[in-house]
Amino acid sequence: MDAPEGFGAFVTERSPALVRSAWLLTGDQASAQDLVQTALAKTWVRWDRVVRQEAPEGYVRRVMVTTYLSWRRRRWHGELPTEAMPERAVEGDPYGEAELRATVRAALDELPRRQRAVVVLRYFDDLTEAQTAHALGCSVGTVKSQAAKALAKLRASAHLSAIWGEEVSHDQS
């Protein structure tokens, strides 16, 4: 069976952005790739209808989020808690950047799935509240309340407090 017209070009063009969003949702590269592949497989079946609505990326993102929200939580995520955070790396240090990404991912892992989805769609994918609500299939008010709760949890996160403490002290000097 041949791929629907335009599907291959869409996948080629938008896959990197979709995988980045999926990585933020799942916190794991392999799971992110699985999530995108699952969403694209679900979209492939309805591609002709999706293209007629002129919103293929929005449709795929919604499928990604609903699929992510429906997946069962895994009991172990490969994370090991530490007693003390390591020192902050020097500017431009690739290892420090990787450490920062891991710290942010750990903070995102503390959020419930729906709040994490709102944060990823609103602040990483830069969707409006209305677009985020559409992608999640909920009201704009729900997006606002979930975002507020998620941001409050992130502000209180032990993972991020050391980073913010350093940034605040740098800003004051």
N, CA, C and O of each residue as an XYZ file, in Angstrom:
692
protein
N       0.837     -1.170      0.000
C       0.000      0.000      0.000
C       0.890      1.244      0.000
O       1.801      1.355      0.821
N       0.634      2.167     -0.906
C       1.432      3.378     -1.033
C       0.999      4.424     -0.007
O      -0.152      4.469      0.427
N       1.962      5.256      0.357
C       1.673      6.343      1.299
C       0.783      7.376      0.612
O       0.917      7.608     -0.590
N      -0.119      7.993      1.361
C      -0.975      9.034      0.783
C      -0.125     10.204      0.279
O       0.985     10.431      0.759
N      -0.654     10.924     -0.676
C       0.057     12.040     -1.286
C       0.378     13.116     -0.245
O      -0.501     13.562      0.494
N       1.631     13.519     -0.198
C       2.073     14.574      0.707
C       2.472     14.089      2.089
O       3.075     14.843      2.853
N       2.149     12.846      2.427
C       2.454     12.337      3.763
C       3.966     12.227      3.975
O       4.480     12.643      5.013
N       4.669     11.670      3.000
C       6.116     11.516      3.119
C       6.833     12.847      3.285
O       7.754     12.966      4.092
N       6.412     13.838      2.527
C       7.025     15.165      2.629
C       6.755     15.772      4.002
O       7.638     16.397      4.589
N       5.547     15.594      4.512
C       5.208     16.105      5.839
C       6.084     15.446      6.898
O       6.631     16.125      7.767
N       6.217     14.138      6.826
C       7.020     13.402      7.805
C       8.478     13.866      7.751
O       9.100     14.088      8.790
N       9.015     14.011      6.550
C      10.398     14.442      6.393
C      10.612     15.841      6.970
O      11.601     16.096      7.656
N       9.687     16.731      6.688
C       9.837     18.127      7.104
C       9.574     18.338      8.593
O      10.304     19.094      9.234
N       8.570     17.703      9.154
C       8.130     18.011     10.512
C       8.597     17.021     11.581
O       8.427     17.291     12.770
N       9.175     15.895     11.196
C       9.585     14.898     12.188
C      10.549     15.427     13.246
O      10.354     15.140     14.427
N      11.590     16.192     12.873
C      12.491     16.678     13.933
C      11.769     17.489     15.016
O      12.035     17.306     16.204
N      10.868     18.372     14.619
C      10.130     19.178     15.594
C       9.190     18.298     16.418
O       9.045     18.503     17.623
N       8.559     17.328     15.777
C       7.655     16.431     16.498
C       8.411     15.571     17.505
O       7.925     15.337     18.611
N       9.595     15.103     17.127
C      10.399     14.283     18.041
C      10.854     15.118     19.232
O      10.864     14.624     20.359
N      11.233     16.389     19.000
C      11.630     17.259     20.115
C      10.473     17.431     21.097
O      10.665     17.342     22.310
N       9.294     17.673     20.581
C       8.126     17.822     21.458
C       7.835     16.510     22.194
O       7.538     16.512     23.388
N       7.922     15.424     21.486
C       7.659     14.116     22.100
C       8.707     13.809     23.171
O       8.391     13.205     24.196
N       9.945     14.224     22.934
C      10.999     14.003     23.928
C      10.679     14.766     25.206
O      10.883     14.252     26.306
N      10.183     15.978     25.067
C       9.811     16.739     26.253
C       8.637     16.089     26.981
O       8.565     16.139     28.209
N       7.734     15.490     26.243
C       6.609     14.802     26.879
C       7.066     13.540     27.598
O       6.683     13.300     28.742
N       7.882     12.738     26.931
C       8.246     11.427     27.477
C       9.508     11.456     28.331
O       9.659     10.654     29.252
N      10.418     12.388     28.020
C      11.671     12.450     28.768
C      12.678     11.411     28.329
O      13.672     11.185     29.020
N      12.446     10.781     27.205
C      13.301      9.688     26.748
C      13.290      9.662     25.225
O      12.222      9.669     24.612
N      14.461      9.633     24.616
C      14.560      9.694     23.162
C      13.868      8.514     22.475
O      13.156      8.699     21.488
N      14.075      7.319     22.991
C      13.457      6.142     22.366
C      11.936      6.197     22.483
O      11.229      5.900     21.521
N      11.436      6.571     23.646
C       9.988      6.698     23.822
C       9.432      7.818     22.952
O       8.326      7.708     22.423
N      10.195      8.889     22.805
C       9.762     10.004     21.954
C       9.622      9.542     20.511
O       8.638      9.867     19.847
N      10.589      8.794     20.026
C      10.518      8.291     18.661
C       9.342      7.328     18.495
O       8.661      7.340     17.469
N       9.109      6.493     19.511
C       7.962      5.583     19.469
C       6.652      6.365     19.447
O       5.720      6.011     18.724
N       6.590      7.430     20.245
C       5.378      8.243     20.307
C       5.092      8.902     18.960
O       3.953      8.897     18.493
N       6.128      9.469     18.335
C       5.945     10.108     17.030
C       5.542      9.073     15.988
O       4.645      9.310     15.179
N       6.203      7.938     16.011
C       5.874      6.890     15.045
C       4.430      6.412     15.215
O       3.725      6.198     14.229
N       3.997      6.248     16.446
C       2.619      5.832     16.714
C       1.633      6.887     16.226
O       0.624      6.563     15.600
N       1.933      8.155     16.517
C       1.044      9.250     16.095
C       0.983      9.337     14.572
O      -0.089      9.536     14.000
N       2.126      9.189     13.922
C       2.135      9.247     12.456
C       1.399      8.059     11.846
O       0.734      8.198     10.819
N       1.515      6.901     12.472
C       0.789      5.722     11.971
C      -0.716      5.930     12.091
O      -1.474      5.561     11.195
N      -1.144      6.523     13.205
C      -2.570      6.805     13.378
C      -3.038      7.874     12.390
O      -4.173      7.827     11.915
N      -2.174      8.828     12.083
C      -2.521      9.906     11.167
C      -2.545      9.415      9.724
O      -3.378      9.857      8.933
N      -1.645      8.513      9.379
C      -1.514      8.005      8.016
C      -2.854      7.466      7.509
O      -3.213      7.675      6.350
N      -3.580      6.782      8.371
C      -4.855      6.184      7.995
C      -5.878      7.247      7.590
O      -6.731      6.996      6.739
N      -5.795      8.424      8.194
C      -6.777      9.491      7.950
C      -6.175     10.676      7.206
O      -6.746     11.767      7.219
N      -5.041     10.481      6.566
C      -4.289     11.588      5.976
C      -5.116     12.431      5.004
O      -5.037     13.659      5.044
N      -5.899     11.806      4.141
C      -6.687     12.564      3.166
C      -7.641     13.530      3.860
O      -7.789     14.674      3.431
N      -8.279     13.082      4.915
C      -9.194     13.946      5.663
C      -8.432     15.035      6.422
O      -8.888     16.177      6.494
N      -7.288     14.688      6.980
C      -6.480     15.651      7.739
C      -5.994     16.769      6.827
O      -6.036     17.938      7.211
N      -5.539     16.433      5.644
C      -5.040     17.435      4.697
C      -6.167     18.356      4.245
O      -5.946     19.553      4.062
N      -7.351     17.828      4.064
C      -8.488     18.671      3.668
C      -8.807     19.714      4.727
O      -9.270     20.806      4.398
N      -8.568     19.396      5.980
C      -8.818     20.348      7.067
C      -7.696     21.376      7.179
O      -7.801     22.325      7.956
N      -6.636     21.197      6.419
C      -5.499     22.111      6.357
C      -4.826     22.321      7.717
O      -4.348     23.416      8.010
N      -4.790     21.295      8.529
C      -4.133     21.388      9.830
C      -3.420     20.089     10.179
O      -3.656     19.530     11.250
N      -2.552     19.596      9.297
C      -1.952     18.287      9.582
C      -1.064     18.277     10.823
O      -1.087     17.312     11.586
N      -0.287     19.330     11.034
C       0.605     19.306     12.198
C      -0.184     19.374     13.502
O       0.144     18.678     14.463
N      -1.203     20.194     13.539
C      -2.043     20.271     14.734
C      -2.702     18.937     15.040
O      -2.808     18.536     16.199
N      -3.147     18.249     13.982
C      -3.775     16.942     14.156
C      -2.757     15.942     14.714
O      -3.060     15.197     15.646
N      -1.559     15.932     14.143
C      -0.535     14.988     14.604
C      -0.164     15.281     16.053
O      -0.003     14.356     16.849
N      -0.028     16.558     16.403
C       0.313     16.916     17.788
C      -0.796     16.470     18.754
O      -0.518     15.992     19.854
N      -2.027     16.631     18.333
C      -3.124     16.194     19.197
C      -3.077     14.678     19.370
O      -3.264     14.176     20.478
N      -2.834     13.959     18.303
C      -2.713     12.499     18.393
C      -1.549     12.135     19.318
O      -1.658     11.215     20.129
N      -0.430     12.868     19.191
C       0.722     12.606     20.064
C       0.342     12.788     21.529
O       0.645     11.934     22.362
N      -0.315     13.887     21.842
C      -0.655     14.177     23.236
C      -1.656     13.161     23.772
O      -1.486     12.662     24.884
N      -2.685     12.849     23.011
C      -3.670     11.885     23.500
C      -3.060     10.496     23.640
O      -3.403      9.756     24.563
N      -2.165     10.142     22.739
C      -1.476      8.852     22.857
C      -0.583      8.843     24.085
O      -0.567      7.872     24.841
N       0.156      9.919     24.282
C       1.023     10.029     25.454
C       0.210      9.932     26.747
O       0.596      9.227     27.679
N      -0.904     10.635     26.794
C      -1.734     10.618     27.996
C      -2.356      9.247     28.248
O      -2.664      8.907     29.391
N      -2.542      8.465     27.200
C      -3.173      7.158     27.375
C      -2.175      6.051     27.727
O      -2.574      5.001     28.230
N      -0.898      6.273     27.472
C       0.096      5.257     27.801
C       0.164      5.075     29.312
O       0.052      6.037     30.072
N       0.343      3.856     29.725
C       0.464      3.582     31.159
C       1.815      4.064     31.655
O       2.817      4.044     30.940
N       1.805      4.492     32.891
C       3.072      4.913     33.501
C       3.960      3.694     33.705
O       3.497      2.613     34.069
N       5.208      3.895     33.467
C       6.165      2.825     33.743
C       6.592      2.942     35.195
O       6.670      4.041     35.745
N       6.863      1.826     35.796
C       7.230      1.840     37.209
C       8.631      2.420     37.426
O       8.882      3.055     38.450
N       9.525      2.212     36.496
C      10.888      2.673     36.679
C      11.307      3.455     35.454
O      11.129      2.988     34.329
N      11.851      4.616     35.650
C      12.252      5.481     34.547
C      13.763      5.577     34.393
O      14.252      6.359     33.577
N      14.502      4.799     35.159
C      15.953      4.830     35.041
C      16.594      5.985     35.781
O      17.779      6.253     35.585
N      15.849      6.677     36.624
C      16.392      7.805     37.358
C      16.807      7.346     38.747
O      16.123      6.543     39.381
N      17.914      7.858     39.202
C      18.380      7.553     40.542
C      18.511      8.864     41.306
O      19.220      9.765     40.860
N      17.841      8.987     42.450
C      17.931     10.231     43.205
C      19.323     10.404     43.803
O      19.997      9.433     44.148
N      19.731     11.652     43.915
C      21.011     11.955     44.546
C      20.772     12.888     45.717
O      19.783     13.620     45.757
N      21.672     12.851     46.646
C      21.513     13.678     47.839
C      21.846     15.136     47.549
O      21.174     16.041     48.045
N      22.882     15.364     46.746
C      23.306     16.742     46.464
C      23.416     16.933     44.954
O      23.850     16.041     44.225
N      23.015     18.112     44.508
C      23.130     18.436     43.087
C      24.604     18.697     42.755
O      25.323     19.284     43.563
N      25.056     18.267     41.575
C      26.434     18.563     41.194
C      26.609     20.060     40.937
O      25.638     20.791     40.743
N      27.852     20.490     40.940
C      28.139     21.905     40.693
C      27.675     22.299     39.302
O      27.621     21.471     38.392
N      27.344     23.567     39.149
C      26.905     24.071     37.857
C      28.114     24.222     36.933
O      29.189     24.648     37.355
N      27.917     23.870     35.690
C      29.005     23.876     34.721
C      29.300     25.292     34.219
O      28.516     26.221     34.413
N      30.438     25.420     33.579
C      30.868     26.677     32.996
C      30.051     26.969     31.736
O      29.610     26.039     31.062
N      29.845     28.252     31.411
C      29.105     28.657     30.208
C      29.699     28.000     28.966
O      30.919     27.911     28.825
N      28.843     27.548     28.081
C      29.288     26.963     26.823
C      29.799     25.536     26.958
O      30.288     24.959     25.987
N      29.694     24.972     28.132
C      30.157     23.615     28.370
C      29.093     22.627     27.895
O      27.990     22.623     28.440
N      29.385     21.793     26.900
C      28.365     20.861     26.403
C      27.898     19.879     27.484
O      26.737     19.469     27.490
N      28.794     19.507     28.390
C      28.380     18.609     29.470
C      27.439     19.324     30.431
O      26.502     18.728     30.963
N      27.702     20.605     30.645
C      26.822     21.399     31.489
C      25.459     21.572     30.867
O      24.443     21.540     31.561
N      25.431     21.759     29.544
C      24.149     21.884     28.847
C      23.370     20.581     28.935
O      22.154     20.590     29.130
N      24.065     19.466     28.790
C      23.399     18.160     28.911
C      22.872     17.969     30.329
O      21.783     17.432     30.530
N      23.654     18.413     31.306
C      23.227     18.322     32.702
C      21.995     19.197     32.949
O      21.072     18.792     33.655
N      21.988     20.393     32.365
C      20.843     21.281     32.506
C      19.596     20.651     31.889
O      18.517     20.694     32.479
N      19.749     20.062     30.691
C      18.612     19.394     30.053
C      18.096     18.257     30.930
O      16.887     18.071     31.070
N      19.021     17.498     31.518
C      18.611     16.389     32.387
C      17.891     16.907     33.630
O      16.932     16.292     34.094
N      18.347     18.027     34.163
C      17.703     18.624     35.337
C      16.295     19.091     34.998
O      15.356     18.853     35.758
N      16.150     19.758     33.854
C      14.824     20.221     33.435
C      13.911     19.025     33.180
O      12.739     19.037     33.557
N      14.450     18.004     32.546
C      13.648     16.802     32.288
C      13.210     16.159     33.604
O      12.070     15.709     33.720
N      14.098     16.113     34.591
C      13.734     15.543     35.888
C      12.619     16.356     36.544
O      11.715     15.792     37.163
N      12.684     17.674     36.409
C      11.623     18.522     36.956
C      10.311     18.283     36.207
O       9.248     18.233     36.826
N      10.376     18.137     34.889
C       9.171     17.848     34.108
C       8.585     16.485     34.470
O       7.368     16.302     34.448
N       9.456     15.531     34.803
C       8.986     14.194     35.176
C       8.134     14.213     36.445
O       7.331     13.307     36.667
N       8.306     15.247     37.280
C       7.536     15.353     38.511
C       6.092     15.797     38.252
O       5.221     15.621     39.104
N       5.850     16.367     37.081
C       4.511     16.872     36.767
C       3.587     15.739     36.343
O       4.028     14.770     35.726
N       2.301     15.862     36.675
C       1.326     14.914     36.125
C       1.305     15.031     34.594
O       1.669     16.075     34.051
N       0.896     14.004     33.918
C       0.947     13.955     32.458
C       0.242     15.138     31.794
O       0.789     15.727     30.861
N      -0.936     15.491     32.244
C      -1.695     16.565     31.597
C      -0.995     17.904     31.776
O      -0.935     18.705     30.843
N      -0.463     18.154     32.978
C       0.267     19.403     33.209
C       1.527     19.443     32.364
O       1.877     20.490     31.819
N       2.200     18.333     32.252
C       3.411     18.274     31.434
C       3.067     18.544     29.972
O       3.796     19.254     29.279
N       1.962     17.979     29.508
C       1.537     18.209     28.125
C       1.240     19.685     27.900
O       1.597     20.235     26.858
N       0.593     20.332     28.861
C       0.289     21.765     28.733
C       1.577     22.571     28.663
O       1.700     23.463     27.823
N       2.539     22.272     29.529
C       3.807     23.012     29.537
C       4.540     22.843     28.208
O       5.047     23.815     27.648
N       4.593     21.633     27.713
C       5.288     21.389     26.442
C       4.608     22.124     25.293
O       5.276     22.786     24.499
N       3.292     22.014     25.201
C       2.581     22.656     24.092
C       2.618     24.175     24.199
O       2.834     24.856     23.197
N       2.412     24.719     25.404
C       2.346     26.173     25.561
C       3.724     26.832     25.455
O       3.881     27.825     24.744
N       4.712     26.293     26.151
C       5.974     27.011     26.296
C       7.092     26.500     25.396
O       7.974     27.273     25.023
N       7.077     25.233     25.043
C       8.098     24.743     24.122
C       7.629     24.870     22.678
O       8.354     25.379     21.823
N       6.409     24.403     22.414
C       5.886     24.472     21.049
C       5.300     25.846     20.739
O       4.948     26.130     19.594
N       5.195     26.695     21.755
C       4.739     28.082     21.603
C       3.337     28.165     21.001
O       3.063     29.023     20.163
N       2.453     27.263     21.437
C       1.068     27.316     20.987
C       0.290     28.295     21.864
O       0.646     28.509     23.023
N      -0.748     28.878     21.327
C      -1.606     29.749     22.122
C      -2.422     28.894     23.075
O      -2.444     27.669     22.963
N      -3.087     29.547     24.007
C      -3.943     28.809     24.933
C      -5.049     28.087     24.167
O      -5.391     26.948     24.484
N      -5.608     28.759     23.155
C      -6.684     28.143     22.365
C      -6.164     26.939     21.578
O      -6.831     25.907     21.513
N      -4.980     27.065     20.981
C      -4.407     25.949     20.229
C      -4.083     24.782     21.160
O      -4.296     23.621     20.810
N      -3.572     25.096     22.336
C      -3.261     24.052     23.312
C      -4.542     23.351     23.760
O      -4.583     22.126     23.872
N      -5.584     24.139     24.016
C      -6.866     23.560     24.415
C      -7.401     22.644     23.320
O      -7.909     21.559     23.604
N      -7.286     23.079     22.080
C      -7.738     22.250     20.956
C      -6.940     20.955     20.880
O      -7.507     19.880     20.684
N      -5.619     21.060     21.038
C      -4.765     19.864     20.962
C      -5.073     18.877     22.083
O      -4.979     17.664     21.893
N      -5.442     19.402     23.255
C      -5.732     18.533     24.387
C      -7.200     18.133     24.479
O      -7.566     17.240     25.243
N      -8.039     18.811     23.685
C      -9.462     18.505     23.738
C     -10.115     18.973     25.029
O     -10.966     18.284     25.592
N      -9.711     20.145     25.489
C     -10.275     20.689     26.728
C     -10.547     22.177     26.540
O     -10.349     22.711     25.449
N     -10.994     22.839     27.581
C     -11.299     24.268     27.486
C     -10.043     25.111     27.713
O      -9.045     24.623     28.243
N     -10.105     26.373     27.308
C      -9.001     27.303     27.521
C      -8.781     27.495     29.024
O      -7.641     27.607     29.475
N      -9.857     27.533     29.790
C      -9.745     27.667     31.246
C      -8.971     26.511     31.866
O      -8.193     26.712     32.798
N      -9.181     25.312     31.357
C      -8.442     24.153     31.852
C      -6.959     24.299     31.535
O      -6.111     23.975     32.366
N      -6.640     24.786     30.334
C      -5.242     25.004     29.967
C      -4.612     26.019     30.922
O      -3.495     25.817     31.397
N      -5.326     27.104     31.200
C      -4.797     28.138     32.099
C      -4.551     27.587     33.498
O      -3.502     27.837     34.093
N      -5.510     26.842     34.019
C      -5.350     26.316     35.382
C      -4.256     25.251     35.441
O      -3.482     25.211     36.398
N      -4.188     24.390     34.425
C      -3.142     23.367     34.409
C      -1.758     24.004     34.272
O      -0.800     23.557     34.902
N      -1.656     25.046     33.449
C      -0.382     25.748     33.289
C       0.021     26.407     34.595
O       1.187     26.333     34.985
N      -0.914     27.048     35.278
C      -0.597     27.707     36.546
C      -0.126     26.694     37.589
O       0.843     26.945     38.305
N      -0.803     25.559     37.675
C      -0.408     24.518     38.626
C       0.965     23.946     38.273
O       1.797     23.715     39.150
N       1.188     23.722     36.980
C       2.473     23.163     36.541
C       3.607     24.130     36.836
O       4.652     23.718     37.340
N       3.421     25.400     36.533
C       4.471     26.387     36.788
C       4.754     26.523     38.278
O       5.905     26.699     38.676
N       3.718     26.443     39.102
C       3.920     26.495     40.553
C       4.758     25.299     41.017
O       5.652     25.449     41.851
N       4.467     24.114     40.476
C       5.249     22.925     40.836
C       6.684     23.043     40.356
O       7.611     22.647     41.062
N       6.875     23.585     39.157
C       8.235     23.741     38.642
C       9.012     24.753     39.477
O      10.197     24.554     39.743
N       8.356     25.837     39.893
C       9.032     26.833     40.746
C       9.458     26.221     42.072
O      10.497     26.587     42.622
N       8.661     25.291     42.587
C       8.952     24.657     43.869
C       9.840     23.416     43.729
O      10.225     22.815     44.733
N      10.158     23.039     42.522
C      10.926     21.818     42.278
C      12.321     21.892     42.885
O      13.050     22.866     42.699
N      12.668     20.851     43.606
C      14.014     20.773     44.179
C      15.060     20.676     43.069
O      16.193     21.126     43.242
N      14.691     20.100     41.951
C      15.625     19.972     40.838
C      16.035     21.341     40.305
O      17.198     21.558     39.967
N      15.089     22.252     40.232
C      15.345     23.550     39.617
C      15.749     24.629     40.609
O      16.269     25.669     40.204
N      15.523     24.407     41.896
C      15.791     25.457     42.882
C      17.264     25.861     42.903
O      17.569     27.043     43.062
N      18.174     24.916     42.748
C      19.601     25.257     42.751
C      19.958     26.098     41.530
O      20.770     27.019     41.623
N      19.362     25.787     40.406
C      19.627     26.553     39.184
C      19.088     27.958     39.335
O      19.784     28.928     39.035
N      17.849     28.079     39.801
C      17.248     29.401     39.951
C      17.967     30.209     41.005
O      18.125     31.421     40.858
N      18.406     29.557     42.068
C      19.141     30.270     43.112
C      20.403     30.895     42.562
O      20.725     32.036     42.893
N      21.130     30.158     41.720
C      22.346     30.690     41.116
C      22.028     31.822     40.159
O      22.724     32.838     40.145
N      20.988     31.661     39.360
C      20.635     32.702     38.396
C      20.179     33.967     39.093
O      20.493     35.070     38.645
N      19.445     33.825     40.179
C      18.996     34.997     40.919
C      20.181     35.727     41.522
O      20.241     36.956     41.488
N      21.144     34.959     42.084
C      22.305     35.613     42.672
C      23.159     36.293     41.609
O      23.767     37.327     41.885
N      23.220     35.734     40.392
C      23.960     36.378     39.310
C      23.262     37.642     38.849
O      23.915     38.635     38.527
N      21.923     37.610     38.814
C      21.167     38.779     38.377
C      21.295     39.934     39.343
O      21.249     41.090     38.922
N      21.453     39.659     40.620
C      21.507     40.718     41.628
C      22.864     41.396     41.661
O      22.954     42.530     42.131
N      23.919     40.758     41.185
C      25.247     41.362     41.265
C      25.560     42.235     40.088
O      26.645     42.811     40.019
